[in-house]
Amino acid sequence: MVTAEVSRRTFLKGGGALVVAFSLPSELAAQSVPPARAVKALPADQIDSWLAIGQDGRVTLYCGKVELGTGVETALSQIVAEELDVGFRRMTIVQGDTGRTPDQGYTVGSKTIQVGGPPIRQAAAEARQTLLSLASSHLGEPAEQLVVRDGVVSVKGDSTKQVSYERLIGGRRFERAVTKNAPLKAPGRYSIVGKPVRRVDIPARVTGTHVYVQNVRVRGMLHGRVVRPSAIGAVLGGVDEASVAGMPGVVKVVTQGNFVGVVAEREEEAIQAASALKVTWQTPRPLPAMTALWDTIRDARTTEKALVNTGDVDAGLAGAARVLHATYRYPFQMHAAIGPSCAVADVRPDGATVWSGTQGPYPLRTSLASLLAMPAEQVRVIFVEASGCYGHNGADDAAADAALLSQAVGKPVRVQWMRYDEHGWEPKGPAMVMEVRAGLDGGGNVVAWDYTVWTPTHSTRPDGQAGNLLAGQLAGAAQAKNPFIGGDRNARHPYVIKNERVTARWFAAPLLRSSALRGLGAPQNTYANESFMDELATTAAADPVQFRQRHLSDPRANAVVAAVAKLAGWVPRPAPRKRPPGSGVSRGRGIAFAQYENAFAYVATVADVDVNHATGEVRVARVFVAHDCGLIVNPDGLRNQIEGSVVQTISRALKEEVTFDGSGVTSVDWRSYPILTFPEVPERIEIALINHPERPALGAGEPTACTVPAAIGNAIADATGVRLRTVPFTAERVKEALSRV
């Protein structure tokens, strides 16, 4: 459990560390003050904001990106160790603390290595160059004649003349900015980056000693619970505080606008009081029926944006030998963290400290400051890993709940969400509809493509707005203004087609509160694009692999498709096999390809599925993935990410669908929102990694999630001859589709 706070300044004094930096007294002083005091953002252009070297030779990296179970703690440490020429075992990392680390925005979008890695690498390279300069003066040799090995600088050809990093630093300050002019190590000289390194966070997870935000405890802490509205949009009618008067441990009933909560001395007392508190709500207008979801989306008022418009699509369709049309649907889905969200907040008149599993400590900081009516400099957010997110789940909302309750009682408050809080009130991955038409010429080539996606924004993250926090919405914060983001991701396919039109129809108000879920709109759009490519291949009597390759011009794209076909032992075939209905089990295989966001990592996936014709049950037996994300930092960590993405997205493709009625979400437990179980995990997941050390590293967490649903859908069509166009591919949907054959 966490019982004490140690400032960065105290840590450095106790460890005898020397910070590689230049003089910035006010910023450095800000790091050493108690949590509930003014803390300015650390300047990202100073080495000292990123790195410190102790008298024992250990290197501490201060990183604005955070570990979400993706292995970035290990990979980022590899990058620093490589540039500094120190052993990996010397590395320590501090993450996501607005009082100790630079602002690197959100840890999202598979961008930690791609976007967060370069500034860290630059800082390490600058530090190394500075240390070489000091060593040159110390040893009396030009820097060009010096070599570094595990933090020890020596003269080429004379290892007796040497000095260690820790001796060079010796208590002095370097006063150096990150100029971006320091030379970076050439990939051909890498000895740590590109090598498999065991993840540093795994031992503590396995032994049960890893500290999650649920484990955080602070002195004098109370416990809180929020009483949720009776329905989405309900308005508070009244609170009968007498209904909990005299209950054990109750400290206060808190109301602010439509926000209602209780604070008690013990957690079970808070739970009991929240359950017993009598609250009346004014019933809002009911939501549309779930059966009307797709029509509601299609009928919504939209803002149209042309993403691609080349050639003459209408003429291309009119002159095509064959024209196909299909509509694909993707439901609301949850993040469904196994452990419900949790946070601890200590809000005092002169400042606030919040411990949260947030993906964006700095954006959450400004949102909480607005919610609490405090200057942002008086709010400190400290990241402590939660139980999973991969998108905007309830972590930020739990932090806001705790902050409001703590402010009301003037003491630290811990808020632990319940399962129905997480399932019912976390922001959902949005439901979407995708419609596509395409024409084939007489040779079976695609000559025209017309694609439209109906989507809301895929991000309502805090971003400095209290109105994006659930507690803020209930407490009466100003309505947030959110740009249209994410729903158009991968709406544009990667193929070369002369006449092409891609249109996003953005609508402002989804039925359920929505935000970012892993991949945002990329899995949905790729599912539609790649399913339709298979339908076109079937019509053209073409092999699905060869059909894709003849419409691809990017060599890296073709290489990835070829690699997965080889890995899977793909046997060319002209079209899906037609399966007569029956009670047996048939196997099929499908392929899907995507370049993430049309600009980053390349992924191709082949899925083998077994379909039970009697029950409709689909089992994914084997999955093959070929993956090109440029430079690979840690191949073991990369495989972890791909495997995890495969398993998670199989669950999304086969099982996950939020249900709701006129009041709100009804899938508030694991029975009503099932996820993939361990026995249902594929028997084999095989991965081919394509390394390009000469190219920039690209993100690897989300790209595979794009290809899995389409690969599974295409495999089901191969096994049964039946095309499913609505996710998830539940047993009920499959059985109903088979009954129509």
MARZA-854864 format. One record per residue (C-alpha): residue in one letter; x, y, z. Coordinates in steps of 0.001 Angstrom, whole numbers, padded with zeros to 6 digits, always signed. Layout:
N
AXYZ...
END
This chain:
741
M+000000+000000+000000V+001066+003594-000575T+001472+005338+002780A+003785+008285+002124E+004808+010787-000529V+008432+011534-001358S+009129+014588-003471R+011583+014442-006339R+013940+016841-004524T+013845+014677-001373F+014433+011580-003452L+017458+013114-005155K+018958+014290-001855G+018453+010922-000191G+019885+009002-003129G+022784+011344-003661A+021665+011976-007221L+022863+014632-009568V+020298+016004-011986V+021432+016676-015537A+019979+020165-015963F+020434+023872-016179S+019423+026410-013576L+015699+026886-013215P+015265+027597-009506S+011535+028224-009533E+010661+025054-011424L+012974+022882-009352A+011652+024374-006150A+008168+023565-007329Q+009057+019891-007406S+010026+019780-003755V+007005+021345-002073P+004242+019310-000405P+001587+017864-002722A-001150+020405-001958R+000838+023459-003062A+001458+025250-006342V+003276+023053-008863K+004148+024426-012284A+004467+022239-015361L+008052+021116-015884P+009814+022568-018930A+010109+019867-021568D+013145+021484-023194Q+015403+020875-020176I+017288+017624-019655D+016711+017918-015942S+012966+017505-016488W+013626+014078-017992L+016669+012504-016377A+018633+012217-013153I+021764+010191-012336G+022421+009043-008775Q+025714+008584-006948D+025146+004854-007293G+025043+005216-011085R+021326+004582-011399V+019471+006565-014034T+015962+007828-013353L+013690+008696-016259Y+010858+011127-015556C+008189+010344-018114G+004853+011979-018868K+003612+008807-020542V+002240+006073-018284E+002261+002286-018062L-001161+000840-018873G-000039-002766-019138T+001516-002226-022562G+005168-002577-021510V+006174+001031-022230E+007961+001300-018881T+010398-001289-020184A+010618-000022-023768L+011191+003627-022825S+013871+002558-020356Q+015549+000620-023184I+015622+003774-025300V+017312+005798-022550A+019753+003048-021617E+020715+002709-025276E+021414+006395-025836L+023265+006818-022540D+025233+003584-022944V+024255+002277-019531G+023074-001186-018590F+019325-001664-018578R+019508-002815-014954R+020489+000757-013965M+017167+002247-015111T+014326+003503-012920I+011244+005294-014202V+008821+007774-012623Q+005598+008235-014565G+002707+010651-014939D+003032+012983-011966T+002239+016634-012641G+004651+017565-009854R+007576+015502-011107T+007281+014688-014809P+006929+016684-018052D+003585+017102-019763Q+003439+014524-022575G-000321+014709-022969Y-002329+011504-023062T-000966+007987-023254V-003213+007020-026153G-003408+005963-029755S-000407+003628-029672K+001690+006790-029687T+003932+006302-026640I+006924+004898-028523Q+006079+006702-031756V+005553+010185-030281G+006649+009962-026653G+009900+008127-027343P+011736+010701-029522P+011914+013542-026954I+013109+011084-024324R+015731+009789-026727Q+016834+013350-027521A+017188+014180-023828A+019283+011063-023244A+021491+011834-026245E+022003+015394-024976A+022921+014097-021543R+025421+011645-023038Q+027076+014340-025122T+027381+016567-022062L+028889+013738-020021L+031401+013034-022793S+032395+016688-022752L+032985+016532-019010A+034888+013283-019392S+037070+014865-022077S+038148+017580-019654H+038607+015063-016839L+040708+012608-018872G+042517+015142-021016E+041469+013495-024252P+039203+014749-027067A+035636+013479-026924E+036172+011718-030256Q+038704+009431-028567L+036337+008375-025800V+034019+005369-025571V+031281+004567-023079R+030353+001200-021700D+027737+000753-018993G+028113+004315-017760V+031919+004296-017694V+033826+006588-020066S+037289+005425-021135V+039931+006313-023689K+040025+004216-026842G+042873+001747-026560D+043586+002567-022911S+040874+001350-020567T+042955+002318-017545K+042049+005926-018220Q+038383+005966-017296V+035751+007774-015276S+032174+006839-014407Y+029074+008924-014978E+028460+009142-011244R+031968+010411-010592L+031675+012964-013379I+028473+014369-011981G+029705+014579-008410G+027037+016967-007139R+027387+019591-009836R+024658+020770-012170F+025013+020698-015928E+022661+023519-016850R+021882+022148-020287A+018858+022359-022581V+017693+019725-025025T+018962+021357-028207K+017953+018481-030494N+021425+018813-032014A+023033+016008-030036P+023851+013070-032321L+021628+010013-031927K+023107+006555-031918A+022862+004794-035280P+020514+001779-035266G+023384-000417-036458R+025090+000158-033106Y+022099-000762-030952S+022738-003327-028248I+019632-002832-026070V+016954-001443-028410G+015700-004213-030658K+016555-006921-028146P+014052-008859-026034V+014053-007498-022484R+011826-008917-019786R+009190-006447-018710V+010142-004804-015446D+006543-004604-014199I+005654-008284-014510P+007322-009731-011364A+005368-007452-009040R+002127-008234-010872V+002711-011964-010606T+003683-011851-006927G+000815-009556-005965T+003032-006697-004806H+002294-004304-007665V+000628-001124-006414Y-002605-000310-008224V-004641+002797-007557Q-007068+000562-005668N-004246-000044-003149V-003546+003634-002406R-004097+004685+001187V-003344+008073+002761R-003472+009161+006376G-006926+010246+007560M-008651+008916+004449L-012433+008591+004330H-014548+006634+001835G-017155+007878-000599R-019872+006552-002865V-021937+008392-005484V-025670+007844-005816R-026334+007713-009559P-029418+009198-011237S-032356+006879-011837A-031983+007398-015591I-029731+009145-018067G-030662+012811-017939A-032691+012578-014723V-032883+015735-012591L-032563+015647-008827G-035901+016092-007066G-034780+015843-003472V-032512+014145-000950D-033763+012928+002417E-030636+013170+004561A-032635+011942+007544S-032798+008531+005851V-029141+007940+006760A-029001+009936+009975G-027574+007816+012743M-026109+005197+010405P-022649+004062+011545G-019705+006077+010247V-021633+008503+008030V-019723+011797+007832K-021688+013791+005294V-024242+013668+002492V-022966+015780-000385T-025178+017362-003033Q-024151+019732-005791G-026602+020180-008613N-027553+016626-009641F-024442+015173-008002V-025262+013170-004879G-022747+011313-002746V-022071+010099+000755V-018837+010100+002747A-018210+007682+005607E-015372+006528+007793R-015245+003019+006317E-015922+001706+002831E-018693-000666+003798E-020373+002165+005693A-020293+004340+002570I-021815+001507+000526Q-024601+000978+003058A-025356+004672+003334A-025486+005153-000432S-027913+002268-000675A-030098+003577+002148L-030148+007245+001130K-033581+008236-000149V-033272+010270-003341T-036039+011305-005722W-035455+012021-009393Q-037513+013705-012068T-037829+011240-014925P-036449+012475-018258R-037720+011716-021716P-036915+008027-022363L-034239+006912-024770P-035309+005333-028063A-035721+001572-028010M-032549-000412-028604T-034184-002030-031629A-034277+001448-033199L-030548+002089-032672W-029441+001794-036282D-032326+003865-037636T-031713+006481-034948I-028101+006786-036071R-029018+006995-039754D-031763+009560-039078A-029665+011845-036864R-028827+015372-037991T-025285+015206-039297T-022407+017364-040379E-020983+015939-043584K-017282+015917-044343A-015678+014576-047507L-012562+012593-046578V-011712+011453-050111N-013207+012428-053452T-011187+011390-056493G-012197+010590-060036D-015872+010275-060954V-017501+007779-058597D-020996+008014-060032A-019762+007452-063582G-017567+004605-062383L-020507+002885-060720A-022751+003467-063720G-020215+001897-066063A-019269-001045-063843A-019986-004621-064881R-021176-005450-061356V-022184-003163-058486L-022367-004328-054879H-023887-002594-051855A-023699-003444-048145T-024380-001859-044753Y-022321-002784-041689R-023161-002052-038053Y-021019-001848-034931P-022605-001541-031456F-021823+000419-028325Q-019073-001430-026474M-017469-001056-023056H-013951-000869-021770A-015234-003216-019064A-012212-002970-016772I-012024-006130-014669G-011475-004006-011565P-013886-001057-011311S-012369+002425-011353C-010961+003995-008220A-009290+007225-007117V-008160+009039-004000A-008349+012816-003622D-007117+015153-000921V-008623+018588-001553R-007800+021431+000814P-008430+025181+000494D-004846+025769-000638G-004475+022863-003046A-005406+019355-004093T-003651+016057-004708V-005373+013313-006670W-004175+009750-007224S-005712+008343-010400G-005320+005677-013065T-005806+008389-015694Q-004239+008216-019145G-003661+011977-019043P-002482+013449-015725Y-002070+016981-017071P-005395+017193-018966L-007173+015710-015928R-005416+018259-013737T-006893+021218-015612S-010346+019606-015702L-010285+019007-011954A-009061+022548-011376S-012096+023832-013251L-014411+021496-011335L-012953+022570-007981A-012665+026271-008921M-008917+026242-008254P-005909+027374-010251A-004389+024437-012129E-001071+025066-010354Q-002736+024140-007083V-003812+020716-008337R-001407+017804-008484V-002381+014571-010240I-000300+011486-009547F-000708+008501-011857V-001073+005131-010170E-001871+002270-012508A-005451+001055-012551S-006891-002282-013613G-007013-001587-017326C-008456+000974-019687Y-007294+001053-023365G-009455+004059-023824H-011447+006573-021820N-013049+004453-019111G-014147+005528-015631A-010705+006439-014238D-011048+010201-014727D-014653+010150-013521A-013745+008344-010303A-011083+011016-009721A-013686+013749-010118D-016074+011942-007749A-013347+011721-005113A-012323+015346-005622L-015830+016746-005127L-016439+014616-002044S-013057+015489-000564Q-013624+019187-001128A-016955+018903+000672V-015474+017295+003804G-011962+018792+003794K-010288+015416+004153P-008878+012755+001792V-011598+010615+000240R-011269+007329-001622V-013961+006470-004170Q-014144+002898-005400W-016711+002377-008130M-019004-000644-008049R-019517-002968-011006Y-022793-001270-011933D-021020+002102-011857E-018362+000889-014275H-020670-000887-016700G-023486+001592-016416W-021707+004935-016384E-018267+004644-017989P-018045+006307-021448K-018795+003757-024149G-017176+003066-027474P-019706+004627-029905A-022124+002710-032096M-021577+003302-035822V-023109+002514-039194M-021020+002099-042359E-022495+001900-045865V-020437+001054-048937R-021009+000606-052674A-018434-000495-055204G-018253-001486-058849L-016193-004193-060572D-015123-004139-064200G-015189-007182-066450G-011735-008241-065236G-012774-008279-061599N-011014-005037-060667V-012591-002430-058396V-013274+000663-060511A-015392+002725-058113W-015840+002930-054343D-018403+004953-052357Y-018190+004756-048550T-020174+006593-045881V-019811+006315-042110W-022282+007669-039539T-020433+008417-036324P-020279+010702-033283T-016999+011971-031920H-014830+009271-030373S-013268+011447-027705T-014887+013248-024824R-011791+013035-022642P-011451+015701-019926D-009135+017950-021992G-009390+020690-019397Q-013198+020735-019399A-015080+019852-016213G-018136+019202-018392N-016451+016105-019807L-016322+014542-016349L-019399+012654-015176A-019316+014447-011822G-018928+017748-013639Q-021968+017079-015796L-024040+016235-012723A-022680+019131-010664G-023639+021691-013300A-020361+022390-015078A-020559+024146-018427Q-021334+021815-021296A-018111+020622-022893K-017265+021410-026495N-015779+018386-028198P-014487+018323-031763F-015316+015441-034105I-012470+012984-033572G-011779+009358-034385G-014904+008198-036168D-013241+008721-039532R-010115+006791-038571N-009393+004225-041308A-012609+005120-043107R-010357+005536-046125H-009200+002087-047255P-005569+001438-048302Y-006258+000258-051854V-005657+001949-055203I-009028+002654-056806K-009397+005277-059513N-012825+006564-058542E-013273+006888-054820R-015494+008805-052405V-015327+008521-048612T-017709+010579-046494A-018085+010996-042734R-021501+011981-041425W-020858+013278-037928F-023705+013517-035447A-023489+015327-032144A-025536+013389-029620P-025127+009615-029317L-027780+007924-027188L-025241+006868-024580R-022291+008824-023241S-019406+007878-025525S-015679+008356-025807A-012477+006657-026899L-012272+002865-026945R-009183+001112-028254G-008653+002085-031872L-011493+004631-031836G-013253+004261-035214A-010488+002263-036889P-011743-001254-035998Q-015268-000380-037138N-014218+001191-040428T-011672-001532-041157Y-014307-004151-040406A-016582-002620-043046N-013842-002021-045615E-012235-005432-045283S-015526-007315-045137F-016603-005587-048323M-013279-006345-050008D-013998-010007-049335E-017482-009661-050755L-015993-008091-053875A-013410-010869-054128T-016208-013435-053932T-018129-011693-056711A-014967-011524-058814A-014252-015213-058128A-010818-014134-056884D-008598-015362-054093P-008965-012887-051174V-005195-012529-050707Q-004441-012041-054385F-007432-009702-054770R-006024-007415-052090Q-002492-007537-053421R-003460-006493-056905H-005154-003407-055471L-002172-002455-053262S+000747-000346-054463D+002670+000165-051181P+005538-002375-050998R+005326-002573-047205A+001600-003295-047416N+002111-006069-049940A+004964-007477-047863V+002758-007723-044773V-000065-009439-046688A+002415-011876-048230A+003984-012546-044820V+000710-013449-043133A-000304-015676-046047K+002998-017531-045738L+002734-017755-041938A-000799-019154-042144G-000043-021514-045026W-002738-019821-047083V-004002-021945-049958P-005370-019759-052794R-009070-020232-053513P-011453-018416-055813A-014253-017769-053315P-015607-018829-049921R-016727-022396-049807K-020487-022840-049767R-021588-024841-046757P-024974-026535-046706P-026907-025980-043484G-026690-028778-040975S-025813-029670-037433G-022101-030164-037931V-019105-027908-037362S-017379-026286-040321R-014061-024459-040431G-013309-021360-042447R-010544-018821-042684G-010500-015146-043468I-007977-012405-044005A-007973-008668-043319F-005384-005932-043823A-004992-002365-042573Q-002460+000399-042280Y-003320+002085-039019E-004695+005579-039592N-003569+005120-043230A-000129+006363-042173F+001418+004160-039505A+001812+000451-038682Y+000915-002233-041244V-000992-005305-040055A-002471-008329-041804T-004414-011012-039950V-005682-014467-040856A-008258-016102-038589D-009373-019734-038596V-012806-020262-037071D-015074-023207-036299V-018810-022590-036661N-021334-024903-035012H-024354-024958-037335A-026689-026318-034670T-025916-023730-031970G-024463-020866-034011E-021437-020765-031726V-018218-019449-033284R-014838-020440-031935V-011674-018746-033141A-009198-021607-033309R-006065-019957-034710V-004917-016437-035506F-001916-015413-037613V-000601-011845-037631A+002081-010155-039713H+003129-006816-038239D+005342-003979-039465C+005726-001053-037050G+009107+000175-038242L+011884-000029-035657I+011099-002638-033006V+012275-001591-029537N+011389-004777-027630P+010208-007738-029723D+008900-009586-026658G+006883-006564-025590L+005596-006149-029125R+004404-009747-029227N+002672-009183-025876Q+000797-006241-027371I-000254-008090-030509E-001403-011154-028593G-003357-009039-026116S-004968-007056-028894V-005995-010260-030667V-007632-011711-027563Q-009381-008474-026599T-010721-007890-030095I-011955-011462-030495S-014049-010731-027429R-015348-007534-029013A-016090-009325-032291L-017904-012331-030818K-019529-011217-027582E-019525-007565-026579E-022593-005365-027038V-024012-002778-024653T-027736-003162-024085F-030021-000373-022931D-033647+000552-022384G-035480+003845-022025S-033626+004716-018806G-030092+003712-019618V-027633+000837-019774T-028998-002563-018773S-025829-004626-019285V-024478-003781-015833D-022806-007082-014919W-020754-009852-016510R-023807-011971-017241S-025408-009256-019364Y-022066-008119-020822P-019997-011279-021283I-016365-011182-022374L-014069-013862-023743T-013106-016504-021192F-009795-018324-020908P-011106-021565-022477E-012236-019511-025494V-008794-018060-026225P-007397-019367-029558E-005233-022454-029323R-002583-020698-031409I-001627-017078-032033E+001342-016901-034392I+003090-013641-035199A+005559-012590-037872L+007405-009386-036946I+008861-007346-039785N+011598-005116-038392H+012763-001912-040074P+015499-000510-037803E+016196+002214-040332R+012631+003566-040050P+010907+005405-037188A+009184+003282-034559L+005400+003235-034931G+002717+002393-032404A+001795-001233-031906G-001016-001462-029365E-004036-000628-031506P-003306-001596-035143T-004061-005324-034772A-007444-004492-033232C-008432-003114-036639T-008039-006353-038557V-009405-008989-036175P-013204-008403-036530A-013052-008430-040327A-010809-011491-040421I-013271-013344-038188G-016296-012180-040196N-014620-013245-043421A-013764-016617-041895I-017391-017148-040847A-018493-016411-044415D-015889-018892-045669A-017132-021556-043243T-020843-021089-043868G-021419-019129-047067V-023343-016617-044921R-022210-013015-044536L-022791-011326-041176R-022759-007544-041276T-023490-006713-037631V-021002-007068-034780P-020861-008959-032485F-021116-012339-034185T-023090-013905-031342A-024367-017445-031480E-027904-016089-031788R-027037-013924-034797V-025108-016708-036502K-027852-019272-035917E-030517-016885-037188A-028458-016135-040314L-027888-019837-040973S-031618-020499-040651R-032220-018275-043669V-029922-020296-045965
END
